[in-house]
């Protein structure tokens, strides 16, 4: 049965998204868990370009479709729309070397198969998917037309410290398992803590408040960028027991500010 499923998955899986042609493409046809992408075709034959939309941590293309009609809208407006799943599957961290190399390979595969050289290119994502998109744009020589992020964590030094703080503040109850996981995962991806491997945090993070050299900011360049975050601190305090040190809006605004300045 597994072989049969893999045989079926090794073919391009065709389906419809409100009448739009959609397929899944696997870079390794023997592995359906990682290094693949979902592609949604515009209804018109002449495309205006292509857009890569990266899901949030732990999510796949199907989850994106549940949360937003953005892929449908981008395809309807003439953009070949690609939703990748990277090297570590839905648990890809986005900003690490393996994830970025996987994203590069997926985009190259799409460009090669659909002859996209010279066409307008856009990229963005949700949460860590937004972090991955900004990181990818920083490292490109030929920059995309525009980039977006939906509440992306950019400063992983802040992310690490705020997760550790939340665990400490949970002394009388079970700490958030998400924060426990993220602390361990960040230490693995970044090769230590901010105290022991700060240079790695500056190198890998799409933005670092403590990097006075502005390494990541300077690499991003003059690309149109839009970031969405929710700064309603009263809501965060009441609903999540969180404050500005725990949310991404601080580093997102700092990144935009430094780019402007």
Buried (B, 14 or more C-beta within 10 A) or exposed (E): EEEEEBEEBBEEBEEEBEEBBBBBBBBEEEBBEBBBBBBBBBEEEEBBBBBBBBBBBEBBBEBBBEEEEBBBEBBBBBBBBBBBBBBBBBEBBBBBEEBBEBBEBBBEBBBEEBEBEEBBBBBBBBBBBBBBBBBBBBEBEEBBEBBBBBBBBBBBBBBBBBBBBBBEEBEEEEBBEEBBEBBEBBBEBBBBBBEEBBEBBBBBBBBBBEBEEBBBBEEBEEBEBEBBBEEEEEEBEEEEEBEEEBBBBBBBEBBBEBBEE
